[in-house]
Amino acid sequence: MFHAFLIKYAEIGIKGKNRYLFEDALMKQIRHALREAEGEFEVTKEQGRIYVRAEGEFDFEEAVESLQRVFGIAEICPVVILEDEGYEKLSKDVIAYVDEQYPDKKKTFKVYARRAKKSYPIPSMELAAELGGDILDAFPDMTVDVRKPEILITVEIREKIYLYSQSIPGPGGMPVGTNGKAMLLLSGGIDSPVAGYMIAKRGVKIDAVYFHAPPYTSERAKQKVVDLAKLVARYSGPIHLHVVNFTDIQLYIYEKCPHDELTIIMRRYMMKIAERFAHQDGCLGLITGESIGQVASQTIQSLAATNEVCTMPVFRPVIGFDKQEIVDISVKIGTYETSIQPFEDCCTIFVAKHPVTKPNVNVIKRSELNLQEKIDDMIEEAVNTAETIVVQ
């Protein structure tokens, strides 16, 4: 029955004179997402409405699943599009629609009519009342409830007539690409993919950097991160994933610096390298999955020490979440099962037995003086030899 979807958005509607830019970005993302679904689709904008029309046969479930990954969509309404052939035909079509969609007729309902085409002869309120009466005559078990109906039947009169009653929730947020670009520090854990998803939801295009430490971390650990990037890319669009060989830098820090400061110093150099790639890719900020107090490197003091090396903003969208809240989002977006695969990343391989939890930045910087002979050259080598994978 359904060959079209009405796409409703929320925040975009308050964008004033720039709204068309956000609508156009949303349409572009919809077209991109629907490439994965079976069928051909036309995406159009009409009078503040975005419609997705199927051109021929299509897979309804696949289309809905694809649309539910497009940031900026608040609701997806499967729509029946009718020609304006007079009230009698409209009434029959509405009754047939209700009969097919709701086999259980013991339901409360309300008809909402909107006459955007003012030349239509029946006013909105009168049209809603007439159609409601016809539905009651056809299905005596149904009852009207204008306050909290179980079924809200919407009839929009435009150049054609749009009939719908279902509303499938979308992911919300803003269309990707409308709020700049940022670089995600992506590990194989639970938190960083969620952080990337959450920033992308605000319209930010994301790329990513992963720190690989062979032979201490396996090729399977690297593949796990690529798999996570693919799962995030289903929402964010294509990601340029920079795979940095971090082994020599880690070993050098391990050799030259106090072991209780290893994690903080390693994180500081990760941030420095991530910034190099961020500037290279035209990013305006970094993204991490840090949450206050979750581990020793994420205390307030540790975060301050890590931040001290950054020249661009660091976005930490899960900073105030507890672990279960982050897990819940990872389950929702489909990254959890991949994140918990037992492949070590470079942060867990070189962790100290008793890491400092309240590092002093001045003390850390003094320890880093031990690295000054080689560290700059090692960073250059790591950046220049990084592998870049385009993840779709």
Helices and strands as residue ranges (DSSP letters): E 4-8, G 11-14, G 16-18, H 19-34, E 41-46, E 49-54, H 60-67, E 75-82, H 87-101, E 108-115, H 124-138, E 143-144, E 151-157, E 161-164, E 168-169, E 181-185, H 191-201, E 205-212, H 219-236, E 239-245, H 247-256, G 259-261, H 262-280, E 286-287, G 296-298, H 300-307, E 314-315, H 323-333, H 336-339, H 346-349, H 361-368, G 369-371, H 375-384, E 387-391
